[in-house]
Amino acid sequence: MSNEQITLTAGTAEATLHPANGGRLTGLRIAGTELLRQGERYGCFPMVPWCGRTRDGRFRDGATVHQLPLNSPPHAIHGTARNAPWATARVTPTEAVLTYDLSEPWPYPGRVTQVVTLAEDSLTLAMAVETYGSSFPAQIGWHPWFHRSLDGSEVSLDFAPAWQEERGEDHLPTGNRVEPRPGPWDDCFGMPEGVDVTLTWPGRLALTVASRERWVVVYDEQEEAVCVEPQTGPPNGLNTLPRLVTPLEPLEATTTWTWRPA
């Protein structure tokens, strides 16, 4: 794996990217404080061309059923891009553009472009999936691992979802929408006006994860970190809520993280 690191800076904010490690954001430091859990599997990775779990690793496109590797048995999880090297297309002091060409085990050729833009008080992640040929279903999302504690200040989550996807024993949505339930969570929530989740470390920092997308997965079952994952559809969405990438219309999504003192 290449050790190429890209560092963006804006004011007291610093973002670090590792293209060879799945196009991953490996660090986000605000005034010297690291917000993301460190480690090869952590930081914030792009979920593409699907998000979360795909049931039994199988999805249907018309009459064709495709089988994906079961990297989280009995399911396939989080796409292929997080385990692959990305290419660096362009870098400025505050922006990086990375690309990834879809390939086996994904059955369709295409290209993913990710643009990371840093400002003094925000970070914007934008992604687009384009096809080289036929149309295909896909999803886009991001999986950040935020530290649960910053210098002893424990994070709290504030969000008001319209519903929670009922989770079955297989960790996939059952298809029923229920009233939001208290955590701990490894659950998908619907926010039809757009994702809007604020993480607050009292006395330290408040960070809002926002997106025009309607779906967010919240995972807080680990002691070290919490995850707030905006995405273009629910888990198993390749089967239940497919979004098509066509030659005329790529699949695009954006999330912006904005911070302020708490």
TAVEN-V157674 format. One record per pair of residues at least 6 apart in sequence whose ideal C-beta (glycine too) atoms are under 6 Angstrom apart, sorted by the first residue. I is the first residue (numbers start at 1). GAP is how many residues later the second one is. If there is no record, write none. Layout:
i: (I	I)
gap: (GAP	GAP)
This chain:
i: (1	2	4	5	5	6	6	6	7	8	8	8	10	10	10	10	11	12	13	13	13	14	15	15	16	16	17	17	18	18	19	19	19	20	22	22	22	23	23	23	23	24	24	25	25	26	27	27	28	28	30	33	35	36	36	37	37	37	37	42	44	44	45	45	46	46	46	47	47	47	47	48	48	48	48	49	49	49	50	50	50	51	51	51	52	53	53	53	53	54	54	54	55	55	56	57	57	57	57	58	58	59	59	59	66	68	68	69	70	71	80	81	86	86	87	88	89	89	90	94	95	96	97	98	99	100	101	102	108	109	109	110	110	110	110	111	112	113	114	115	116	117	122	122	123	124	125	125	126	127	127	128	128	129	129	129	129	130	131	131	135	135	136	137	137	137	138	138	139	139	139	140	140	140	141	141	142	143	145	145	146	146	146	148	148	148	150	150	153	153	153	153	155	155	155	156	158	159	161	161	161	161	162	162	163	163	164	164	164	164	164	165	165	165	166	166	166	167	168	172	172	173	183	184	184	185	185	186	186	188	188	188	189	190	191	192	194	195	195	195	195	196	197	197	198	198	199	200	200	202	204	205	205	206	206	207	207	208	209	209	210	211	211	213	213	213	215	215	215	216	217	218	219	220	230	232	232	233	243	245)
gap: (19	18	15	11	13	11	85	90	9	7	86	110	84	108	109	110	109	19	17	105	107	15	13	103	10	11	8	79	6	8	67	69	79	65	23	60	61	23	63	75	91	19	21	18	19	17	7	9	7	8	229	117	111	7	109	108	110	187	188	103	98	100	37	98	35	68	96	31	32	94	96	31	33	64	92	30	57	89	29	89	188	88	90	180	183	22	24	119	182	22	182	184	117	181	18	10	11	13	19	7	9	7	179	180	41	8	37	36	6	6	26	19	12	14	12	10	8	10	7	24	22	20	18	16	14	12	10	8	28	23	24	19	20	21	22	19	17	15	13	11	9	7	134	136	134	132	17	130	128	13	126	122	124	9	116	121	122	120	114	116	109	111	109	101	105	107	107	113	93	94	98	92	111	113	88	90	113	86	80	82	53	79	80	7	77	78	51	54	48	49	50	51	44	46	71	44	40	38	19	28	29	30	28	30	14	27	14	16	17	23	25	8	23	69	8	10	12	20	6	63	64	61	37	36	37	33	35	33	35	29	46	47	27	24	23	22	18	16	18	21	35	14	12	31	8	10	8	6	62	60	58	54	57	54	56	50	52	50	19	48	46	19	44	17	19	40	16	18	19	14	12	10	8	6	25	11	21	8	8	6)
